[in-house]
Amino acid sequence: MRWPLGLHIAIALVLAVTGAVTVLGLLWLTLGSPRVRVSGPLKPSDTYDAIKIALTVVAGAGGVVALVVAYRRQHLSETTSTREYERALIERFGAASEQLGADQPAVRIAGAYAMARLADEWPQERQMCIAVLCGYLRMPHAPDPPTDDHALTTWERERGVRGTVLQIIGSHLRDDIAESCESWQGYDLNLAGAVIHSADFRGARFTGGDISFVKTIFVGHGRDQVVFDDVDFAKGSSVYFRLAEFRSGSVRFNRATFNGGWVTFDSARFAGAQVQFRNASFTAGEILFEDAEFCDGYIDFSGATFTGSTVNFGEHDHRPVYVTMPPARFSGGVVDFSQAADFAHPPRFGLGALPPGLRLPADTNISDLP
């Protein structure tokens, strides 16, 4: 609560008088009481001394008042500047949001960059700005290209805008972000239901927060790839691919590190896409594929290392193919097929085909399996 100016001055004067009385009291105790004149007229020097003292007191009081007024003026100026800066941020947020909703793709791209820049400069509302960018990606978008030429042009331009937004998000999740950017690690990313054709999360670090790809559709055309290479799923992060659909193209987790994070592919559908975990390192945490549906899907764990983590495929009765060559290495980790059934193509880890109902405990040497 801001105090009135008069109250500020009164408090300052009281403090000044109290300080002066305290100093005089200390001088009295230290030097002794002054000699009192018994009789005789006042000398001119005594009058002048009294006037000097009075003027000094008045000047001191005036100085205190001036300091209080200057302090209040500075405080009001800073408050006004802060309010104007916050108002400018709010206006920038509104302008960037309008650009994201524009008809022209170039304007939408400019709005994406403007929103990202605002998120970097506005830490108090950074999560809100990130949520707006994610919300744009969750807007309806056809997974497959239309046959009409005009509609195809519009579709391709929109795909380009979405690719730019994903590139902006991915660049803010790396450790080597540009000096002009702020890290978005640890913030929530809600991409549930988004259609992702191509994205580069290479080298990103998920250090906390909830990362949702629930019901996200991964569909690649031509050279489209969704890349999670060298990503670190650190302790404290939760990444959801639940009910996600991997239709086509490739999704790569090569050399990714699952180090205590919780990643789930529960009820995900692998229908034609190639999902690679080559040379990935599973050092802690859980990777869940429970009730996942494999329909011509291909998962490659070539050279993966399992040390103290659990990969659970739960129950399913489709035709997955799991390939690792050279053999995967298990040291304290578990790959659980104990509830799997009806493999038309038994999963392969290295040299041997694994029968259904198998649970690989710690220190299993895959190359020794029949």
N, C-alpha and C positions, 0 to 999 in steps of 0.2 A: 504494500500500500504506500502511495506517495504522500509524504507529509506536506502540509502547507508551508509556504515560504516563511511566514511569520513565526511559525513554530520552530522552524530550522534556526532562524536568527535568535529567538529567545533562548533556545538550548545552547547555541554557540556562545551567547553573552554570559549565560550562567556558568558555563564551563570556563570561560575566560576569567570571570570574577573569582571563581573558586580557585583557579590556578594562581591568580595574583595574591589572594589571601594566603594561600599555602606557602608561596615564596616569601611573603613578608613575615609569616609566622616562623619559618625556618631561620630567616635572618635575625629575627628577635631573639630566638633561642641561642643562636650562634654568637651574635655580637653583643647581646645584652640590650636592655631597654634604652631608648634615647633619652638624653638629658632634657628635662622640661624647664622651660624658661619660667622663672618665678614672677618676675615683674619687668617693667620697662616697655617702651613702645616697640612695635615691629620695625625691623630694619627693611630698607628697600630690597636687600638681597633675599630676605625671607619671603617677601611678596613675590619676587620674581621666581623663586624656587617653587612656591605653591602654584603659580600660573603654569610653570613648566610641567609639573606633575599632572595638573588637570588636563593640559593639552595632550600629554603623553597618553593619559587614560582614554581621552576622547579619540585620539588617533588609533590607539589599539582597538577600541570598540569598532571604529569605522573600518579598520582592516579586517576584523572578524566578519563584519557584515559583508564586505566586499568579497571575501573568500567564500562565504556561504552562497552569495548570489552567483559567483563564477562557477561554483560547483554545481548549483542547480541548472545553470545555463548549459554546462557541459553534459550533465546527465540527460537533460531534455533533448539536446542535440544528438547524443548517442542513441537514445530511445527512438527518436524520429528517424534516424538513419537506419536502424534495425528494422523498423516497421516498413520503411520504403523498400529496403532490400527484400524483405519477405513478400511484400506486395509485388515486387518485380519478379520474384521466383514463381509466384502464383500465376502471374500473367504469362510468363514463359511456359508454364505447364499447360495452360489453356491453349496457347498458340501451337505448341507441339502436338497436343491432342487433336486439334483441328487439322493440322497437316497430315496426321496419320489417317484421318478420315477423308482426305481429299480424293478426287477422281483420278488425278494424274499420278502415275507411279513415281515419277521423279520427286514430286512434292511429298509423297508418303515416305520415301527414302530419307529426304531431308528432315521430316518429322521424327523418324527413328533416331537419327543422329542427334537431333536437338534434345529428344527425351533422354538419351544416354548421357549427353553432356550435363543436362540438368541433374540427373541422378548422381553424377560425380561431384557436383557442386552443392548438393542439398542432402547431406547425410541424414538429416532428421526425417526426410520423406523419400529416401532412396528406395526403400522397399516398394513404396507406392509407384514410383516411376518404373521400376523393374516389372511390377505387376501389369502396368499398362502395356509394355512391350510384349509380355507373355500373352496378355489378353488379345492383342492383335493377331498373334499366331494361332490363337484358338478360334478365331472367326472362321466361318464355313469356307471351305475351299475344296474343289473337286480333286480327288487323288489322281485321276487319270486325265490325260489331255482330251479335249473335245475334237470332233471331226470337222466342225465348221472352221474355216480359215480365220474369220474375224474373232470368233470365240477363242480360237487357239492362241491368237496374238495376245488377247487380254489375259488368258490363263498363264502364258509364259511370262508376261510382265509381272503378274502377281507373284508367281513363283520366284522371280528375281528379287522382289521386295522382301519376301519372307526369308530368302536366303541371306539378304543383308542384315535383317534383324537377328537371325541366328548367329551370323558372323560377329555382330556387335556383342551379343551375350557371351559367346565363347571366348572372345578376346579379353573380356573382363574377368574371366575365371582362371586365367593363367598367372603364374608367379611373375613372369617377365612382361607384365603389362606396360604400356607406354607411360612415360612420365606424366603426361597430361590426363591420365585416367586413374580411377580409383578401383580397388579390388571389390568385386561383388561376391567373393567367396563367403560362404556362411549365410547367404540370403536365400529365401525360398524362391524356387522357380516352378511355376505351375504351367506346364505345357500339355495338360490333360486334353485329349481329344484333338490335338493339333495334327495337321498333315505335314510331314517332313519329307522333302525330296532329297535334300542335300544339306549337310551341316558339318562343321569342323569344330569339334570340341578337343582337338588334339592338345595334350599337355594341360588340360584343365584340372583343377583341384576342387573336389567337392569336400569341403572341410566341415560342413554343418548345414543345418536347414533341411527342408524337405524338397526333393527334386522329383516332380511328378511327370511321368510320361504315361499315365493311366489312359488307356484307350487311344493312345497316339498311333497314327498310321505311318509306318515307314515304307515308302514306296519310291523306288529309284527308276529313272528312265535314262538310258544311255550310260553316261559315265557318272551318274549321281552316286554319291556315297555319303553315309553318315559315319563319321570317324570319331571314335573315343580312344584313339591310340594314345598310350602313355598317360592316360587319365589316372588320377589318384582318388580312389574312393576311401577317404580317411575315416577314422573313428568319429562318430557323431553325425555322420551324414546318412540320410535315408533316401534311396533312389528307387522309385516305383516304375516298373514297366508292366504292371499288372494290366491284363486285358489288352495289352498293346498288340498290334498286328504288323508283322514283318512280311509284307507282300512280295516285294521284289527288290532287286539291287543288293547291296551289301551293307552290313552294319559291322564295324570293326571295333573290337576292344583289344587289339594287339598290344602287348607289353603293358596293359593296364595293371594297376596295383589295387587289389581289394584288401585294404589294410584296416580292418575293423568296421568298415561301413556295412550297412545292411542294404542289399540289393535284391529285389524280387521281380521275377518274370512269371509270377503266378497267373495261370489262365491265359498267358500270352499265346498268340497263334503264329507259328512259323510256317508260312505258305509260299515257298519259293525263294525267299531271301537267303543269302549266305551270311551267317553270323560267325564271326571269327574271334576266338580268344587265344590267338597264337602267342606263345611266350608270356602269357599273362601270369601274374603272381598272386595266388590266393593265400595270404598270410594270416588272415583272421576274419571273423565275421561269417555271415551266411549268404549264400547265393541260392535262391529258391526258384525252381522251375515246376513247382507243384501244379498239377492239373493243366500243364501247358499242352498245347495241341501242335503236333508236328505233321505237316502235310507237305511232303517234298521239301521240307526245310533241311538246312545243312548247318551243323554247328561244328566248328573246328577248334579243338583244344591243343593243337600241335605245340609241343614244348612247354605246356603250362606247368606251373609248379604249385602244389598244394601243401601248405605248411600250417597246420592248425586251423584250417577253415573247413566249412561244410558246404558241399554242393549237393542239393537234394532235388531229384527229378520227380519225386512223388509218384502218382498214378497216372498212366495214360495208356492208350492202346492204338497208337498211330505208328507211322513208319519213319522214325527219326534215324538219322545217320550221324554218329559222333565219331570224328576222325582225329587222331593225333599221331603225327609222324614227323619228327622223331617222337619216341614215347614220352608221355607226360610223367612227371615225377611226383610221388606222394611222400610226404614226410610229416606225419602228424595230422594230416587232413583227411577228410572223408568225402567220397562221392557215393551217394546213396541211391541204388537202384532197387532197394528191397521191396518196394511196392509196385515196381514197373511190371507190365504184363504185355504179352502178345507182340513182341518185337518181330516184325517181318524181316528187319535187317538188324541183327544184334549190334549194339554199339561197340565201337572199336577204340581202344586206347593203346596205340602202339602196335605190337605184333599180334595181340590176341583179341578174339571176339569175346565180349562179356555176355554171359547168359543172363536171362531175366532173373530177378529176385536176388541180385548180388549186391552186397554192401562192402565197399573196399575200405578196410581199416587203415590205420597208420602204418607207415613203412612198407606198403605193398609195392612190390617190384612188378610193374606192369608187363615188362618183357618176359617174365617167367610164367605168365598166365597161359593156359592152353588155348 
